[in-house]
Amino acid sequence: MPTELKKAIQKEALKPAYPYMPKEEWSARIAKARELMSASGLDALMILNNQDRLYFFGASKTYRNVYADIGIVPLKGPTTAVLESGDALIVETEGYAEWCLGYRGDTQAPTATAPDPVALLVEVMHELDLAGKTIGMEFGEFMWWDGLTMNEWERFKAAMPGTRFVDATALIWEMRMIKSEWEQGVMRYLHHLTAKGYAKMVHDAGPGVNEKKLFYEALKLWIDEGIVDSANYTLSCLNAIQPFRDRVLKDGDWIMLDGGPSYKGYCSDMQRFIRIGDPGPAGMRASALASESMMAVEEILKPGITAGQIWEVAYAKMAEREPEIWRKARSRRMVGWVGHGEGLNIHEPPYFVEGSTAKIRAGMVVAVEVPSYHDGTFANMPEDTYIITATGYEKLSADLGPTDTSVRTQKPARM
């Protein structure tokens, strides 16, 4: 009777026709992972998270059916992907794996010739000499699994007695938080075009304008520029508090532009408020507080400062005119952070929260967003995104323009 390995399709996948990233980028990531694994006493990383699979193998799970998709980065031995056959083909076409194993993944209609993916994974682990070794796992924050079901995970562990599975979340974030030159280029292009689409919406908004039409026109711009990865569009792009509506804007309405499209899996995140009609002097003063706090953060934003210092500076600036902000900033009802990291997830470590000792480092991409409040709700919460450089920052969202709430009191002439 054939083993599960003999039932699988096995290939080397190192020459993609349409590479997700340059091979040099992939090789550098694997080399860095092995350097960190060696220092941490790990014999391999096991990748079950879709974002990490994209990061380490250049391809992600193509659809949400439940079947096993596993990546293995051993300290010694070939980088290995055990995937449903369709996803194995994507790795061959776009990604990299020195040993790529494909199996028929229709779990609802198994056949006698199709390998059991869990048993296949066990055989692969033995073939890689990883049985009884220490395996780094994605057990921590933002490490959502979509590579194994819990039942499959329990079966797999039971079949690997003596093997230690330990948390490698910190190692993975150590890599993902610091963006390579290639990643910075991807995010620079993405944010430039995100800002272009949002700036168009800011310009075209006004009383008598359909809100949904604003979004469609920005979405068309993004699709034409090639930065929307999928029609399955789930990122926040227009009015994050409530979805965009098929409505004609009128005096008193407001729009919150937030998030943005994605490109090569990387997320854009910038934010502006649009107010239809005059919010009055008090509303504009509250809006300006957020802008002043953003500028205060920019004055200190460079390697070496802590995330907690950013939080402190942002609210200290606002407190010069509104001392009550300290209570609001610590309330569970209000936004408690003033920013976060950015990458394959729209919110990543580090988080700019009170007391955080996380250091800002060159190569990070971070978003700064400082909220101000008026009449019990947001007055403004601008958000800009930055690459941290050796001496300061490069502002990725500069094309979006001023951070004050944009007030639109009349319909643009061309609309």
C-alpha positions as CSV (number, residue, x, y, z in Angstrom):
1,M,0.0,0.0,0.0
2,P,1.5,3.4,-1.0
3,T,2.5,5.8,1.8
4,E,0.8,9.2,2.0
5,L,3.9,10.7,0.5
6,K,3.7,8.6,-2.6
7,K,0.1,9.7,-3.1
8,A,1.1,13.4,-3.2
9,I,2.4,15.4,-6.1
10,Q,5.9,16.5,-5.2
11,K,7.8,19.3,-7.0
12,E,10.5,21.9,-6.5
13,A,8.9,25.4,-6.8
14,L,11.7,27.9,-7.2
15,K,11.1,29.4,-10.6
16,P,7.6,31.1,-10.5
17,A,6.3,32.4,-13.8
18,Y,4.7,35.4,-12.0
19,P,6.7,35.9,-8.8
20,Y,5.0,37.5,-5.9
21,M,8.3,38.8,-4.8
22,P,11.9,38.7,-6.1
23,K,13.7,35.5,-5.2
24,E,16.4,37.5,-3.4
25,E,13.7,38.9,-1.1
26,W,12.4,35.4,-0.3
27,S,15.9,34.0,0.3
28,A,16.7,36.9,2.7
29,R,13.6,36.2,4.7
30,I,14.4,32.5,5.0
31,A,18.0,33.3,6.0
32,K,16.8,35.7,8.6
33,A,14.3,33.2,10.0
34,R,17.0,30.6,10.3
35,E,19.3,33.1,12.1
36,L,16.5,33.8,14.6
37,M,15.5,30.2,15.0
38,S,19.1,29.2,15.7
39,A,19.3,31.8,18.5
40,S,16.0,30.7,19.9
41,G,16.7,27.0,19.9
42,L,14.1,26.1,17.3
43,D,14.4,23.3,14.8
44,A,11.7,24.6,12.5
45,L,8.8,27.0,12.1
46,M,5.4,25.7,11.2
47,I,3.2,28.2,9.3
48,L,-0.6,27.9,9.6
49,N,-1.5,31.6,9.3
50,N,-2.4,32.9,5.9
51,Q,-0.4,36.2,6.2
52,D,2.6,34.3,7.4
53,R,2.3,31.8,4.5
54,L,2.3,34.8,2.1
55,Y,5.3,36.2,4.0
56,F,7.5,33.0,4.0
57,F,6.3,31.3,0.8
58,G,5.0,34.1,-1.5
59,A,1.5,32.6,-1.8
60,S,-1.6,32.4,0.4
61,K,-4.6,30.2,0.7
62,T,-6.8,31.0,-2.3
63,Y,-10.3,30.4,-0.8
64,R,-11.8,29.6,2.5
65,N,-12.6,25.9,2.3
66,V,-11.5,23.9,5.3
67,Y,-8.4,21.9,4.3
68,A,-4.9,21.6,5.5
69,D,-2.4,24.1,4.2
70,I,1.0,24.0,6.0
71,G,4.3,25.7,5.5
72,I,7.5,24.4,7.2
73,V,10.7,26.4,7.5
74,P,13.3,24.0,8.9
75,L,16.6,25.2,10.4
76,K,18.2,22.6,8.2
77,G,16.6,21.1,5.1
78,P,14.3,22.2,2.4
79,T,11.6,24.8,2.9
80,T,8.4,22.7,2.6
81,A,4.8,23.4,1.7
82,V,2.1,20.8,2.2
83,L,-1.0,22.2,0.4
84,E,-4.2,21.3,-1.3
85,S,-3.4,20.8,-5.0
86,G,-4.9,24.2,-6.1
87,D,-2.8,26.1,-3.6
88,A,0.3,24.0,-4.5
89,L,-0.2,25.2,-8.1
90,I,-0.3,28.8,-6.8
91,V,3.0,28.3,-5.0
92,E,4.6,26.9,-8.2
93,T,3.2,29.9,-10.2
94,E,3.9,32.8,-7.8
95,G,5.9,31.6,-4.7
96,Y,8.8,29.6,-3.5
97,A,9.2,26.2,-1.8
98,E,12.1,23.8,-2.2
99,W,9.7,20.9,-1.6
100,C,6.1,21.5,-2.6
101,L,3.6,18.8,-1.9
102,G,0.1,18.9,-3.4
103,Y,-2.8,16.7,-2.4
104,R,-6.4,16.5,-3.5
105,G,-8.2,18.6,-0.9
106,D,-11.9,17.8,-1.3
107,T,-12.5,16.6,2.2
108,Q,-16.3,16.1,1.6
109,A,-15.6,13.5,-1.1
110,P,-12.3,11.7,-0.2
111,T,-11.0,9.0,-2.6
112,A,-8.9,6.0,-2.0
113,T,-6.0,7.5,-4.0
114,A,-6.0,10.9,-2.1
115,P,-3.6,11.2,0.8
116,D,-4.9,12.0,4.3
117,P,-3.4,15.5,4.8
118,V,-2.7,15.0,8.5
119,A,-1.0,11.6,7.9
120,L,0.9,13.2,5.0
121,L,2.1,16.0,7.3
122,V,3.3,13.5,9.9
123,E,5.3,11.6,7.2
124,V,6.8,14.9,6.0
125,M,7.9,15.8,9.5
126,H,9.7,12.5,9.8
127,E,11.2,12.9,6.4
128,L,12.6,16.3,7.5
129,D,14.0,14.7,10.7
130,L,11.8,17.0,12.8
131,A,10.0,14.3,14.9
132,G,11.0,14.8,18.5
133,K,12.4,18.3,17.8
134,T,11.3,21.8,18.9
135,I,8.9,23.4,16.5
136,G,8.0,27.1,16.6
137,M,4.3,27.8,16.3
138,E,2.0,30.8,15.7
139,F,0.3,30.8,19.1
140,G,0.2,34.5,19.7
141,E,-1.5,37.8,18.7
142,F,-2.8,38.1,15.2
143,M,-1.7,34.6,14.4
144,W,-5.1,33.3,13.3
145,W,-4.8,29.8,11.9
146,D,-6.4,28.7,8.7
147,G,-4.1,25.8,7.9
148,L,-5.5,23.2,10.2
149,T,-8.8,22.6,12.0
150,M,-8.5,22.0,15.7
151,N,-9.4,18.4,15.2
152,E,-6.6,18.0,12.7
153,W,-4.2,19.8,15.0
154,E,-5.0,17.4,17.8
155,R,-4.6,14.4,15.5
156,F,-1.3,15.7,14.3
157,K,0.1,16.3,17.9
158,A,-1.0,12.9,19.0
159,A,0.9,11.4,16.1
160,M,4.1,13.3,17.0
161,P,5.0,12.2,20.6
162,G,8.0,13.8,22.0
163,T,7.9,16.7,19.7
164,R,7.8,20.1,21.4
165,F,5.5,22.8,20.0
166,V,6.4,26.3,21.4
167,D,5.3,29.8,20.7
168,A,7.3,31.6,18.0
169,T,5.1,34.7,17.7
170,A,7.8,37.1,18.9
171,L,10.3,35.7,16.3
172,I,7.8,36.2,13.5
173,W,6.9,39.7,14.5
174,E,10.6,40.5,14.9
175,M,10.7,39.9,11.1
176,R,7.4,41.3,10.0
177,M,7.7,44.6,11.9
178,I,10.9,45.6,10.1
179,K,10.1,46.1,6.4
180,S,12.6,45.3,3.7
181,E,13.4,47.7,0.9
182,W,11.1,45.7,-1.3
183,E,8.2,45.9,1.3
184,Q,8.7,49.6,1.7
185,G,8.4,50.0,-2.1
186,V,5.2,48.1,-2.1
187,M,3.7,50.1,0.7
188,R,5.0,53.4,-0.8
189,Y,3.1,52.6,-4.1
190,L,0.0,51.4,-2.3
191,H,-0.3,54.5,0.0
192,H,0.4,57.0,-2.8
193,L,-2.6,55.6,-4.7
194,T,-4.8,55.2,-1.7
195,A,-4.2,58.9,-0.9
196,K,-5.0,59.7,-4.6
197,G,-8.4,58.0,-4.3
198,Y,-9.3,59.5,-1.0
199,A,-8.2,63.0,-2.1
200,K,-10.6,62.6,-5.0
201,M,-13.4,61.7,-2.6
202,V,-12.6,64.7,-0.3
203,H,-12.7,67.0,-3.3
204,D,-15.9,65.6,-4.8
205,A,-17.9,65.4,-1.6
206,G,-20.6,68.0,-0.9
207,P,-24.4,68.4,-0.3
208,G,-26.4,66.8,-3.1
209,V,-23.6,64.2,-3.8
210,N,-24.4,60.5,-3.6
211,E,-22.1,58.9,-1.0
212,K,-21.9,55.5,-2.7
213,K,-21.0,57.2,-6.0
214,L,-18.0,58.8,-4.2
215,F,-16.8,55.3,-3.2
216,Y,-17.3,53.7,-6.6
217,E,-15.2,56.4,-8.3
218,A,-12.3,55.9,-5.9
219,L,-12.6,52.1,-6.2
220,K,-12.5,52.4,-9.9
221,L,-9.3,54.5,-9.7
222,W,-7.7,51.8,-7.4
223,I,-8.7,48.9,-9.6
224,D,-7.4,50.7,-12.7
225,E,-4.1,51.2,-10.9
226,G,-3.9,47.6,-9.8
227,I,-3.9,47.9,-6.1
228,V,-7.1,46.1,-5.1
229,D,-6.0,42.5,-4.7
230,S,-9.5,41.0,-4.9
231,A,-13.1,41.7,-5.5
232,N,-13.7,40.1,-2.1
233,Y,-13.1,43.6,-0.7
234,T,-13.3,43.5,3.1
235,L,-11.0,46.3,4.3
236,S,-12.5,49.5,5.7
237,C,-12.5,52.2,3.0
238,L,-15.4,54.5,3.6
239,N,-17.0,55.5,6.9
240,A,-15.5,52.8,9.2
241,I,-18.0,53.4,11.9
242,Q,-20.9,52.6,9.6
243,P,-20.8,51.3,6.0
244,F,-21.1,53.6,3.1
245,R,-24.7,54.3,2.2
246,D,-26.7,54.8,-1.0
247,R,-27.7,58.3,0.2
248,V,-27.6,61.8,-1.0
249,L,-25.4,63.8,1.4
250,K,-27.0,66.8,3.2
251,D,-26.1,69.3,5.9
252,G,-25.0,67.6,9.1
253,D,-23.8,64.4,7.5
254,W,-20.2,63.3,7.9
255,I,-18.0,60.7,6.3
256,M,-15.0,58.9,7.8
257,L,-12.5,57.7,5.3
258,D,-10.4,54.9,6.9
259,G,-8.3,52.0,5.9
260,G,-8.0,51.6,2.1
261,P,-7.3,49.0,-0.6
262,S,-4.5,46.4,-0.5
263,Y,-1.7,45.4,-2.7
264,K,0.3,42.2,-2.6
265,G,-1.4,41.5,0.7
266,Y,-0.2,44.7,2.3
267,C,-2.7,47.0,3.8
268,S,-3.1,50.8,3.5
269,D,-4.4,52.7,6.5
270,M,-5.1,56.5,6.4
271,Q,-8.0,58.5,7.7
272,R,-9.8,61.7,7.1
273,F,-13.1,63.2,8.2
274,I,-15.5,65.0,5.8
275,R,-18.2,67.2,7.2
276,I,-21.2,68.3,5.1
277,G,-22.2,71.7,6.3
278,D,-20.6,74.1,8.8
279,P,-19.8,72.4,12.1
280,G,-19.5,75.7,13.8
281,P,-16.5,77.3,15.7
282,A,-16.5,74.8,18.5
283,G,-16.5,71.8,16.1
284,M,-13.6,73.3,14.1
285,R,-11.6,74.0,17.3
286,A,-12.0,70.4,18.3
287,S,-10.9,69.2,14.8
288,A,-7.8,71.4,15.0
289,L,-6.8,69.8,18.3
290,A,-6.3,66.4,16.5
291,S,-4.2,68.1,13.8
292,E,-2.0,69.9,16.4
293,S,-1.4,66.6,18.2
294,M,-0.5,64.9,15.0
295,M,2.1,67.5,14.3
296,A,3.5,67.1,17.9
297,V,4.0,63.4,17.3
298,E,5.8,64.1,14.0
299,E,8.2,66.3,15.8
300,I,9.5,63.3,17.9
301,L,8.8,60.4,15.4
302,K,12.2,58.7,14.9
303,P,14.0,55.6,16.0
304,G,14.6,55.1,19.7
305,I,11.4,56.7,21.1
306,T,8.9,54.4,22.7
307,A,5.3,53.8,21.7
308,G,4.3,55.1,25.2
309,Q,6.1,58.3,24.6
310,I,4.1,58.9,21.4
311,W,0.8,58.3,23.3
312,E,2.0,60.8,26.0
313,V,3.0,63.5,23.6
314,A,-0.2,63.2,21.5
315,Y,-2.5,63.7,24.4
316,A,-0.3,66.2,26.3
317,K,-0.5,68.5,23.3
318,M,-4.3,68.2,23.2
319,A,-4.5,68.7,27.0
320,E,-3.0,72.2,26.6
321,R,-6.5,73.2,25.4
322,E,-8.7,70.4,26.7
323,P,-7.4,69.0,30.0
324,E,-10.4,66.6,30.1
325,I,-8.8,64.6,27.2
326,W,-6.8,62.5,29.8
327,R,-10.0,61.1,31.2
328,K,-11.4,60.4,27.7
329,A,-8.2,58.8,26.5
330,R,-8.3,56.3,29.3
331,S,-12.0,55.5,28.9
332,R,-13.1,52.2,27.5
333,R,-15.7,54.1,25.4
334,M,-13.1,56.0,23.5
335,V,-10.1,55.1,21.3
336,G,-7.2,54.3,23.6
337,W,-4.3,54.2,21.2
338,V,-2.8,56.9,19.0
339,G,-1.3,54.5,16.4
340,H,0.0,51.1,15.4
341,G,2.3,49.2,13.1
342,E,1.2,48.5,9.5
343,G,1.9,45.7,7.1
344,L,0.2,42.5,5.9
345,N,-2.4,43.2,8.7
346,I,-4.0,46.6,8.9
347,H,-3.2,46.8,12.6
348,E,0.2,45.3,13.7
349,P,2.6,45.7,16.6
350,P,3.8,48.0,18.0
351,Y,0.7,49.8,19.5
352,F,1.0,53.4,20.6
353,V,-0.6,53.0,24.0
354,E,0.0,54.4,27.5
355,G,3.0,53.0,29.1
356,S,4.3,50.9,26.2
357,T,8.1,50.5,26.2
358,A,8.2,49.1,22.6
359,K,10.9,51.0,20.7
360,I,10.3,52.6,17.3
361,R,12.9,51.2,14.9
362,A,14.1,52.1,11.4
363,G,12.3,50.0,8.8
364,M,9.0,50.0,10.7
365,V,5.9,51.2,8.9
366,V,3.6,52.9,11.4
367,A,0.2,54.7,11.4
368,V,-0.4,57.6,13.7
369,E,-4.1,58.5,14.5
370,V,-5.0,60.9,17.2
371,P,-8.8,61.3,18.0
372,S,-10.5,64.5,19.3
373,Y,-14.1,64.6,20.4
374,H,-17.0,67.1,20.3
375,D,-20.6,66.7,21.5
376,G,-19.9,63.1,22.6
377,T,-18.5,61.8,19.4
378,F,-15.6,62.2,17.0
379,A,-14.7,65.7,15.9
380,N,-11.7,64.5,13.9
381,M,-9.3,61.5,13.9
382,P,-6.8,62.0,11.1
383,E,-4.4,59.2,10.3
384,D,-1.2,59.3,8.5
385,T,1.3,56.4,7.7
386,Y,5.1,56.7,7.8
387,I,8.2,54.6,7.0
388,I,10.6,55.1,9.9
389,T,14.0,56.0,8.5
390,A,17.4,56.1,10.3
391,T,16.9,59.7,11.3
392,G,13.2,60.3,11.2
393,Y,10.4,59.3,8.8
394,E,9.0,59.3,5.3
395,K,5.3,60.2,5.2
396,L,3.5,57.8,2.9
397,S,0.2,59.6,3.0
398,A,1.5,63.1,2.2
399,D,-0.6,63.3,-1.0
400,L,-3.8,63.2,1.1
401,G,-3.2,66.7,2.3
402,P,-4.3,68.5,5.5
403,T,-5.4,66.7,8.5
404,D,-8.2,69.0,9.6
405,T,-11.8,67.9,9.0
406,S,-12.7,68.8,5.4
407,V,-15.9,71.0,5.4
408,R,-18.0,70.9,2.3
409,T,-20.9,73.4,2.2
410,Q,-21.7,73.2,-1.5
411,K,-21.7,70.7,-4.3
412,P,-18.6,70.8,-6.5
413,A,-19.4,72.4,-9.8
414,R,-18.5,69.4,-12.0
415,M,-20.7,67.1,-10.0
